[in-house]
């Protein structure tokens, strides 16, 4: 009572409370970081296991010393990148396990793997059977990874009395189908234009590798004619938008901060799931890996801006009355 009656004592108590609150906040922050870190490491370990298994099934003998450690390190880095890139999506998806796994699987599988196999169908000499088998085989570890990510990074549960988040279909349905169609077609055409534009821009940086017979023999690359390349790239642009629908359903908002966040996140998805694939190709020359990675990263940033400008939905609160938006 005496201390509380003293102004200086009250000030000291207030200062102590502020310090204690700051300490607790710091401890809580570190606890949250460590909690995310061990979950990311679990995903990375799963990717490492599948990566080494894939190498054995392909007949690649374990390399000695540094080569094996580099390959294992790239597998761990890939798993960690996948987990960190998909973490914001996993946290925002509706709290239904199958929906969440499917919504994680679609962008990861298409952007990181299947899109490249579709491209390889037209600009490599790999047989159709090899590409189809690769698409089926790669779907298995991706599905397992998505199950693990959905389990380790659960969505936020709604509190009692709090309205449930609408489903993905309901959120996407707030924009009329004709509006989705024309916006998707515009993004798809720009997808193809950006591929050609940045390919030409970075061409001089990596052209020497594509004239190296040894590199070409390994990559099996050919140059398709324009009447094949443009439709193929536009079709992949449509598929890119469809793969991003789960992201567009939960990353919403038409004010500038929300649009900037959406653009940054779509760019991060492209860099982490696609550009990283080139950087992680240990069998390629370092210059080719960096050049292709820089090319695809620039693509990813430009696509993020385009997607955010044309496809991001308004915030959910604006549409709870059920109205559609153009």
N, C-alpha and C positions, 0 to 999 in steps of 0.2 A: 504493500500500500504506500509506504514512504517513497519507494523508488518510482512508483507510478505517479505519485504526486509531484515529483521533481521533474521539471521540463527536460533537464539534461538526461535523466534516467530514461524518460520516455523516448528521447531521441536515440539513445544507445540501443534500447530494445527494438526500435524501428529499424535501425541500421543492421542489427544482428539478424532480424527477420529477413531483410533484403539479401544479406549475404547467404543465409541458409537457403533461401529460395533460389539464388543463383547457383549455389553448389548442387542443389537437388536437380536443377534444370540441366547443368552440365553432366551430371551422372546419368540422367535420363537420356540425354542426347547420345552419350557414348554407348549406353546400353542398347539404344535403337540401332546405332551403326554396327555394333558387334552382332546383333541379332540378324541384320540383313547380311552381314559378311559371311557368317557360317552357312546361311542358306544358299548364297551365291556359290560358295565353295562346294556344296553338295551337288549343285547343277553342273559345275565345272568338272567334278569327279565323274559324273555320269557321262558327260561328253568325252572325257578322256578314255573311259572304258570302251565306249562305242568306237572311238577313233582308232584305238589300238586293235580292237576286234576287226574292224573294217580292213586295216592294213594286213592283218594275217589272212583274212579271207581272199584278199586280192593277191596273195602270194608274196607280199613284201616281207622279207626277213627282218627281224629286229636289228636295227643298226647299232653299231658299237659306240659307246662313249657319247661324245657331244651331239652327234646326229640324232640319236634316240632321244636325248634330253630336249633338243630343240623341237622335235616332233611332238613330244609329250607336252612341252610348254605351250605350243601352239594350240593343242587340243584343249588344255586347261583355259587358255585365254579365250578361245572360242566359246566354251561353255559359260564362262563368266560374263562375256559380252552379251550373249543371248539372254542370260538371266537379267542383267541390268537394263537392257533395252526393253524387254517385255515386262519388267516389274511395274511401271506405271499403268500399262494396259491391264495386267492381272489384278491390280488393286481396284480398278474402276469397273471391272466387268460385273454383271449380275451374279448373285450368289447362288449359282446352280452349276454343279461340277461339270457335267457334260457340255453345257453351253460354253463354259469358260475354257475347257480344253480345246473345243472346236475353234473358238475365237482366237486362241493363241496359235493353234496349229496352222490355220489358213495363211496368215501373213508370214510366219516363219518358214513354212514349207515352200510357199510360192517365191518369196523374195530371195531367200538364201539358196534355194536348190532348184525347184522345178522351172523357174523362169530361165535359169542358165541352161537347163537341159533342153528346153524348147528352142532357145537360141542355137544351141549346138546342133539341133535337128537340121538347121538350114545353113550353118556356116562352119561345120566340121565334117570330117569324113568318118566319124564314128557310125557304126551300123545302127539301124533303127532298133534292132533287138537289144543292143547294149544300152541304148538310151532309155528304152522302156524298162528294162531290168533295173537300171540305176534308179529310175523314178520310183519304182515299187520298193526297192531295197532301202533307199534313203528315207522313205516315209516312216519306216519302223522306228529308228532312233529319234526322229523328230517328234513322233507321237509320244514316245516315252518321255522325252525331255519336257514336252508340254504338260503331261500328266504330273511330272515332278514339280514344275514351276507353279501349276495351278494349286498343288497341295502345299507347297512351301510358302507361297505368297497369296494367301486367301483374300477374297474381297471383304470389304467392310460390311459387317452385318448392320441392318437397320435396327434402330432402337425401338422399343415398344411405343406405339403411338405415332412413330415417324412413318410417312408414306413410303411404300416400297418403290425402288427404282423401276421404271418401265423396262420391259424387255428390249433386246436389240432390235427386233422387228418393229416394235411400236415406235421406237426412237427414229429409226430410218424411215418409217412410214409418214413421218411428219413433213417430209418433202414429197411432193407429187412425183409419180413415176416419169412423166414427160420431162420434168426438170432434172431428175437424175440422169435420164438418157442423154440430153444435150450436154449437160455438164461433163458427164463421163466421156463422151466423144471428143469434146474440146481438150480435156486433159490427156486423152489417149493420143490425139494428134500432136499435142505439145510434147508428150513423152517421146514420140519418134523424132520430132524436130530437135529436141535437146540432146538425144543420143547422137544424132548426126553432127550437131553443132559442136559439142564438146569432144566428140571423136576426132573431128577435123582439127580442133584447137590443140589437142594433146597428141595428135598424130605424129608430128616431128619428133616428139620426145621418145616415142616407143617404136617408131617405124623401123629402126635398125634391127629390132628383135623379130619383127614380122618378115624380115628379109633374110633371117638367119635360118638355113635349112635344118639345123639341129633343133632349134626351138619349134619350128613349124612341124617337124616330124613328131615332136612330143605333144604339141597342142592340137594337131590334126586340123588346123584352121584353113578354111578357104573363104574367098570373098564372094558372097551371093550377089546376083545382079540387083539393081535398084528396084525393079518391078517385083522382086521377092522380098527384099529387105524392108521396104516401106510398109507394105501390108502386115508383115510379120511383126515389126516393131510397134505398129499401131494396135494390133491385136494384143500384144503383150501389155500395152498401155491400158487397154480395157481390163485385162485380168489384174493388173496392178491396182486399179481402183476397186475392183471387186474384193481383192485380198485385204484392202484397207477398210472395208465396211465396218468390221468390229471396232477399229480404232475411231472411225468417224462417228460411230454411235455413242461413244463414251467420252471423247475429247471434243467438247462443244463450246460454243460461245462466239459471237460475232463482234465483240468489241476488240480494240486493237491488242490489248495484252493477251486475250484468249487466242486471237488469230496468230500472234507471234509465237505463243507457246505451241499451238498446233503445227505451225510450219517447222519449228525447231524439232518437235518430236517426230514428225514424218521424215525430216532430214536425218535424224539420229537412227531411225529404223533403217533407212537406206544405207547409211554408212556402216552401221553395226552388223546388218544382216547380209548386205551385198558387197560393199566395197571391201570389207574385211576378208571376204573369201579370196580375193585376188592377193591381198597382202600375205595371207596365210599359206599361199601355194609355195611351199618350200622348194619344190622342184624347179620353179621358174627362176630366171636370173633376177637379182635384187632390183635392178633398174626397171625391168618389166613389171614386177610386182608393185613397186612404188608408183610407176606411171599409170598403170591400170587402176590402182587404188585411188590416186588423185583424180583421175577422170571420173570414176564412179562416185566419188565423194562430192565432186562438183555437181554431177547429175542429181545426186540425192538432195543437195541444198536447193537447187532450182525446182525440183519436183515438190519439195516441201512448201515452197512459196506458192506454186501453182495450186496444189491441193488445198492449202489453207484458204486461198483467195476464192476458190470456186466451189469447194465441196463441204467445208465445215458447217455443221448445223448450228442454229441458235442454241442458247443455253436451255436446258430442259425445263426450267421454271417458266419460261415464256410460252411453252406449249402444253402445259398440263391440262388446259381446257380442251385439248384435242384438235386445235386448229392446225392446218397444214401451212407450210411455208414454201414459197417459191424460190 
